[in-house]
């Protein structure tokens, strides 16, 4: 039988996300992980997480990440990109953080 669904390698197999049922944070991490794998940039990507629910992903994803003070994730991501222009940097913030 052909397998049509699989987990991305950017999410740790032995971890549970901790996101609430129906929350889209887990879906966002899965979709972005699939794109990173397709583009071959997992080793060249970092994520800046806001505080709150999206910060639960720190122990959930397999690639580099950091957190930021409340409301400052975009500023931290800008600093990361300036420090290492070769990195692909993306930000995940919750509604209260942005």
Secondary structure, DSSP 8 states (H G I E B T S, - for coil): --------TTB-TT------TT-SHHHHHHHHHHHHHHHT-GGGEEEEE-SSGGGGGGGTBSSEEEE-STT-HHHHHHHHHHH-TTSEEEEE--TTT-
